[in-house]
């Protein structure tokens, strides 16, 4: 399996972020070819040291890194990536990697 982890930093307007993310971005991202699972954090994202500066974490699961690359190379993937700057006013880090259970 492979995961895509998106770390959304605190937006300028959290209410506007929440509305856009739920109504526009999630439905768009759910169209990614090969997407197996889509999870988002719920409530505050904290670190061991306290507040993290991260507003929301999204984790998308695919079969492999090749499947991630294929998904984001598709028309749906390009549209999903292009949508992020429209609402993520605090910025976002997008990471992907192979994962294994241990």
Backbone as ProteinMPNN parsed JSONL, in Angstrom:
{"seq_chain_A": "XXXXXXXXXXXXXXXXXXXXXXXXXXXXXXXXXXXXXXXXXXXXXXXXXXXXXXXXXXXXXXXXXXXXXXXXXXXXXXXXXXXXXXXXXXXXXXXXXXXXXX", "coords_chain_A": {"N_chain_A": [[0.841, -1.178, 0.0], [0.317, 2.335, -0.458], [0.599, 5.63, 0.798], [-0.741, 8.925, 0.674], [-0.099, 11.825, 2.299], [-1.472, 14.759, 3.397], [-0.686, 17.752, 4.778], [-2.347, 20.29, 6.016], [-1.823, 23.588, 6.719], [-2.715, 26.036, 9.225], [-5.465, 27.827, 8.095], [-6.336, 31.143, 6.776], [-9.043, 31.717, 7.14], [-10.737, 29.648, 8.896], [-13.458, 28.668, 8.876], [-14.3, 29.125, 6.218], [-12.441, 27.505, 4.907], [-13.192, 24.951, 5.913], [-15.8, 24.692, 4.838], [-15.358, 24.846, 2.014], [-13.555, 22.713, 1.699], [-15.094, 20.475, 2.481], [-17.34, 20.628, 0.745], [-16.38, 20.97, -1.857], [-13.606, 20.17, -2.325], [-13.22, 17.528, -1.199], [-15.187, 15.921, -2.642], [-14.036, 16.184, -5.201], [-11.446, 15.054, -4.879], [-12.153, 12.452, -4.236], [-12.61, 11.327, -6.659], [-10.231, 10.479, -7.656], [-8.407, 8.213, -9.591], [-7.965, 4.862, -8.57], [-7.972, 5.342, -5.843], [-8.14, 4.073, -2.615], [-8.782, 4.492, 0.072], [-9.819, 7.25, 2.093], [-9.072, 9.435, 4.525], [-9.57, 11.9, 7.087], [-8.246, 14.1, 9.571], [-9.76, 14.694, 12.775], [-10.87, 17.228, 14.783], [-8.556, 19.152, 16.867], [-5.134, 19.234, 15.745], [-2.389, 18.2, 17.327], [0.942, 18.35, 18.719], [3.52, 16.601, 20.571], [4.668, 18.668, 21.911], [2.69, 20.53, 22.068], [0.432, 22.895, 20.503], [0.34, 22.493, 16.93], [0.321, 23.938, 14.534], [-0.716, 22.786, 12.358], [-3.692, 22.403, 10.667], [-5.415, 20.508, 9.515], [-5.2, 17.07, 8.641], [-4.982, 15.034, 5.88], [-5.287, 11.744, 4.722], [-4.683, 9.668, 2.115], [-5.129, 6.572, 0.611], [-3.558, 4.276, -1.554], [-2.824, 1.571, -3.876], [-0.087, 1.435, -4.517], [2.993, 3.344, -4.889], [3.329, 3.83, -7.578], [0.665, 3.772, -8.378], [-0.242, 6.061, -7.083], [1.227, 8.033, -8.444], [0.184, 7.677, -11.006], [-2.5, 8.319, -10.522], [-2.325, 11.066, -9.804], [-1.323, 12.022, -12.14], [-3.416, 11.889, -13.834], [-6.374, 13.408, -15.363], [-8.231, 13.928, -13.338], [-6.552, 13.923, -11.119], [-4.848, 16.078, -11.669], [-6.723, 18.146, -11.585], [-7.5, 17.978, -8.909], [-5.084, 18.579, -7.545], [-4.66, 21.179, -8.526], [-6.72, 22.464, -7.303], [-6.081, 22.814, -4.615], [-4.611, 25.302, -3.9], [-6.758, 27.059, -3.967], [-8.172, 27.037, -1.595], [-6.481, 26.425, 0.542], [-5.186, 28.475, 2.285], [-3.239, 28.743, 4.215], [-1.257, 27.186, 3.333], [0.087, 23.991, 2.254], [1.564, 20.828, 2.776], [2.43, 18.117, 0.793], [2.877, 14.748, 0.879], [4.101, 11.573, -0.202], [4.345, 7.998, -0.008], [5.531, 4.586, 0.127], [3.98, 2.183, 2.218], [4.093, -0.052, 5.014], [2.816, -2.604, 7.118], [3.872, -3.201, 10.439]], "CA_chain_A": [[0.0, 0.0, 0.0], [1.014, 3.616, -0.449], [-0.206, 6.707, 1.357], [-0.505, 10.338, 0.424], [-0.455, 12.569, 3.49], [-1.514, 16.196, 3.138], [-0.691, 18.529, 6.018], [-2.869, 21.633, 5.757], [-1.496, 24.519, 7.787], [-3.865, 26.817, 9.654], [-5.894, 28.782, 7.063], [-6.734, 32.493, 7.19], [-10.45, 31.668, 7.534], [-11.051, 28.235, 9.09], [-14.829, 28.326, 8.474], [-14.322, 29.066, 4.751], [-11.678, 26.3, 4.577], [-14.025, 23.781, 6.204], [-16.909, 24.642, 3.881], [-14.829, 24.523, 0.687], [-12.963, 21.382, 1.738], [-16.167, 19.479, 2.544], [-18.289, 20.71, -0.369], [-15.733, 21.0, -3.174], [-12.353, 19.421, -2.49], [-13.391, 16.094, -0.947], [-15.798, 15.246, -3.798], [-13.072, 16.182, -6.301], [-10.387, 14.09, -4.574], [-12.705, 11.094, -4.227], [-12.63, 10.856, -8.047], [-8.887, 10.047, -8.048], [-8.37, 6.798, -9.971], [-7.173, 3.984, -7.719], [-8.084, 5.698, -4.432], [-8.699, 2.973, -1.822], [-9.319, 4.998, 1.335], [-9.607, 8.691, 2.288], [-9.353, 9.799, 5.905], [-9.132, 13.223, 7.521], [-8.182, 14.267, 11.018], [-10.952, 15.272, 13.371], [-10.471, 17.986, 15.958], [-7.237, 19.794, 16.802], [-3.929, 18.44, 15.479], [-1.396, 18.664, 18.298], [2.191, 17.602, 18.804], [3.89, 16.36, 21.966], [5.047, 19.963, 22.482], [1.53, 21.426, 22.118], [-0.155, 23.219, 19.192], [1.244, 22.097, 15.844], [0.259, 24.785, 13.342], [-1.404, 22.01, 11.325], [-5.135, 22.512, 10.858], [-6.08, 19.276, 9.105], [-4.368, 16.08, 7.952], [-5.716, 14.107, 5.022], [-4.507, 10.566, 4.347], [-5.3, 8.956, 1.001], [-4.436, 5.299, 0.443], [-3.55, 3.681, -2.885], [-2.154, 0.271, -3.889], [1.361, 1.569, -4.658], [3.446, 4.685, -5.289], [3.023, 3.942, -9.01], [-0.758, 4.118, -8.475], [-0.332, 7.478, -6.68], [1.737, 8.83, -9.564], [-0.794, 7.563, -12.077], [-3.691, 9.075, -10.125], [-2.079, 12.506, -9.875], [-1.046, 12.348, -13.54], [-4.689, 11.862, -14.561], [-7.125, 14.672, -15.388], [-8.803, 14.112, -12.006], [-5.455, 14.256, -10.226], [-4.411, 17.448, -11.961], [-7.773, 19.043, -11.088], [-7.438, 17.947, -7.445], [-3.886, 19.329, -7.148], [-4.862, 22.589, -8.869], [-7.742, 23.0, -6.41], [-5.534, 23.068, -3.275], [-4.365, 26.718, -3.606], [-8.01, 27.816, -3.906], [-8.713, 27.073, -0.227], [-5.44, 26.185, 1.548], [-4.516, 29.77, 2.395], [-2.094, 28.61, 5.103], [-0.281, 26.325, 2.672], [-0.075, 22.547, 2.459], [2.657, 19.934, 2.394], [1.884, 16.868, 0.263], [3.908, 13.714, 0.949], [3.619, 10.227, -0.515], [5.334, 6.987, 0.309], [5.087, 3.209, 0.332], [3.777, 1.893, 3.635], [3.955, -1.465, 5.358], [2.458, -2.849, 8.515], [4.973, -3.817, 11.178]], "C_chain_A": [[0.887, 1.244, 0.0], [0.057, 4.668, 0.08], [0.235, 8.048, 0.812], [-0.979, 11.043, 1.685], [-0.369, 14.048, 3.151], [-1.65, 16.896, 4.481], [-1.121, 19.954, 5.672], [-2.558, 22.515, 6.959], [-2.712, 25.412, 8.068], [-4.225, 27.877, 8.613], [-6.252, 30.14, 7.65], [-8.152, 32.502, 7.745], [-10.858, 30.198, 7.688], [-12.46, 27.834, 8.644], [-14.94, 28.203, 6.959], [-13.566, 27.821, 4.267], [-12.566, 25.075, 4.74], [-15.135, 23.61, 5.173], [-16.407, 24.208, 2.5], [-14.29, 23.092, 0.659], [-14.052, 20.31, 1.673], [-17.018, 19.459, 1.272], [-17.645, 20.587, -1.742], [-14.544, 20.054, -3.267], [-12.516, 17.916, -2.244], [-14.068, 15.402, -2.127], [-14.854, 15.163, -5.004], [-12.018, 15.099, -6.073], [-10.902, 12.648, -4.587], [-12.811, 10.503, -5.631], [-11.258, 10.374, -8.51], [-8.901, 8.568, -8.405], [-7.479, 6.002, -9.012], [-7.233, 4.307, -6.238], [-8.779, 4.568, -3.675], [-9.369, 3.459, -0.545], [-8.946, 6.466, 1.46], [-10.021, 9.01, 3.712], [-8.875, 11.214, 6.177], [-9.112, 13.26, 9.042], [-9.467, 14.928, 11.503], [-10.526, 15.973, 14.642], [-9.069, 18.546, 15.805], [-6.118, 18.785, 16.508], [-2.845, 19.013, 16.389], [-0.135, 17.814, 18.197], [2.478, 17.361, 20.283], [4.23, 17.666, 22.68], [3.869, 20.933, 22.573], [0.978, 21.688, 20.733], [0.85, 22.988, 18.061], [1.31, 23.079, 14.678], [-0.379, 24.066, 12.169], [-2.892, 22.041, 11.655], [-5.852, 21.195, 10.58], [-5.066, 18.37, 8.425], [-5.294, 15.185, 7.151], [-4.775, 12.966, 4.654], [-5.289, 9.805, 3.285], [-4.478, 7.706, 0.739], [-4.659, 4.744, -0.959], [-2.817, 2.342, -2.799], [-0.636, 0.378, -3.901], [1.71, 3.019, -4.987], [3.174, 4.89, -6.786], [1.552, 4.321, -9.211], [-0.995, 5.574, -8.081], [0.092, 8.36, -7.85], [0.765, 8.813, -10.732], [-2.036, 8.398, -11.764], [-3.47, 10.571, -10.28], [-1.661, 12.961, -11.271], [-2.311, 12.394, -14.389], [-5.344, 13.242, -14.551], [-7.714, 14.961, -14.01], [-7.728, 14.525, -11.001], [-4.955, 15.668, -10.425], [-5.429, 18.452, -11.441], [-7.731, 19.115, -9.56], [-6.248, 18.769, -6.951], [-4.062, 20.822, -7.401], [-5.869, 23.249, -7.935], [-7.164, 23.432, -5.063], [-5.272, 24.557, -3.01], [-5.638, 27.568, -3.491], [-8.557, 27.933, -2.486], [-7.655, 26.961, 0.856], [-4.585, 27.437, 1.714], [-3.313, 29.744, 3.332], [-0.97, 27.796, 4.49], [-0.539, 24.868, 3.01], [1.188, 21.832, 2.016], [2.024, 18.624, 1.962], [3.028, 15.866, 0.174], [3.319, 12.4, 0.478], [4.746, 9.226, -0.381], [4.69, 5.621, 0.33], [4.964, 2.988, 1.829], [3.69, 0.397, 3.84], [3.553, -1.567, 6.818], [3.631, -3.546, 9.176], [4.465, -4.415, 12.475]], "O_chain_A": [[2.049, 1.201, 0.405], [-1.148, 4.604, -0.161], [1.411, 8.277, 0.528], [-2.128, 10.881, 2.096], [0.66, 14.534, 2.682], [-2.603, 16.664, 5.225], [-0.347, 20.725, 5.104], [-2.978, 22.224, 8.079], [-3.619, 25.52, 7.242], [-3.399, 28.728, 8.28], [-6.445, 30.277, 8.858], [-8.438, 33.211, 8.71], [-11.278, 29.57, 6.716], [-12.633, 26.752, 8.084], [-15.595, 27.288, 6.459], [-14.002, 27.158, 3.325], [-12.684, 24.258, 3.827], [-15.377, 22.503, 4.693], [-16.974, 23.301, 1.891], [-14.539, 22.348, -0.29], [-13.945, 19.354, 0.905], [-17.373, 18.388, 0.779], [-18.294, 20.147, -2.692], [-14.473, 19.23, -4.178], [-11.994, 17.112, -3.017], [-13.566, 14.374, -2.584], [-14.877, 14.179, -5.743], [-11.731, 14.313, -6.977], [-10.155, 11.727, -4.917], [-13.074, 9.31, -5.78], [-11.125, 9.905, -9.64], [-9.359, 7.748, -7.609], [-6.371, 6.429, -8.687], [-6.604, 3.614, -5.44], [-9.876, 4.152, -4.047], [-10.39, 2.916, -0.124], [-7.887, 6.885, 0.992], [-11.192, 8.872, 4.067], [-7.902, 11.678, 5.581], [-9.861, 12.546, 9.709], [-10.16, 15.619, 10.755], [-9.881, 15.365, 15.495], [-8.461, 18.431, 14.741], [-6.157, 17.641, 16.962], [-2.438, 20.165, 16.239], [-0.152, 16.707, 17.659], [1.759, 17.862, 21.147], [4.098, 17.767, 23.899], [4.021, 22.038, 23.093], [1.038, 20.813, 19.869], [2.043, 23.25, 18.208], [2.271, 23.049, 13.908], [-0.567, 24.654, 11.105], [-3.298, 21.742, 12.778], [-6.772, 20.81, 11.301], [-4.177, 18.843, 7.718], [-6.269, 14.647, 7.677], [-3.613, 13.191, 4.316], [-6.409, 9.355, 3.523], [-3.252, 7.779, 0.654], [-5.774, 4.739, -1.481], [-2.249, 2.015, -1.757], [0.045, -0.491, -3.356], [0.836, 3.819, -5.32], [2.828, 5.992, -7.21], [1.228, 5.1, -10.108], [-1.842, 6.248, -8.666], [-0.6, 9.315, -8.202], [0.553, 9.84, -11.377], [-2.56, 9.096, -12.633], [-4.323, 11.272, -10.823], [-1.646, 14.159, -11.552], [-2.29, 12.877, -15.521], [-4.917, 14.134, -13.818], [-7.701, 16.107, -13.558], [-7.966, 15.371, -10.14], [-4.669, 16.375, -9.459], [-5.051, 19.498, -10.913], [-7.905, 20.188, -8.983], [-6.395, 19.573, -6.031], [-3.656, 21.641, -6.577], [-5.869, 24.472, -7.793], [-7.709, 24.335, -4.429], [-5.687, 25.046, -1.959], [-5.589, 28.682, -2.969], [-9.333, 28.846, -2.205], [-7.905, 27.365, 1.991], [-3.414, 27.46, 1.335], [-2.456, 30.624, 3.26], [0.128, 27.717, 5.041], [-1.288, 24.553, 3.934], [1.802, 22.188, 1.01], [1.18, 18.075, 2.67], [4.021, 16.1, -0.514], [2.144, 12.131, 0.732], [5.917, 9.534, -0.6], [3.481, 5.487, 0.521], [5.741, 3.532, 2.614], [3.265, -0.337, 2.948], [3.907, -0.722, 7.641], [4.303, -4.375, 8.562], [5.244, -4.982, 13.241]]}, "name": "protein", "num_of_chains": 1, "seq": "XXXXXXXXXXXXXXXXXXXXXXXXXXXXXXXXXXXXXXXXXXXXXXXXXXXXXXXXXXXXXXXXXXXXXXXXXXXXXXXXXXXXXXXXXXXXXXXXXXXXXX"}
